[in-house]
Amino acid sequence: MRVLGIETSCDETGIAVYDDEQGLLSHTLYSQVKLHADYGGVV
């Protein structure tokens, strides 16, 4: 079985695809930390 995991917060989103036989197939993270740095944090 393959599982798609999605995690999100106010400034980051991560996803991963996991297979019970092959293990972790793929993962990625999108972050807005650099965008918020000018303001000292999440606005």
Secondary structure, DSSP 8 states (H G I E B T S, - for coil): -EEEEEEE-SSEEEEEEEETTTEEEEEEEEE-HHHHHTTTS--
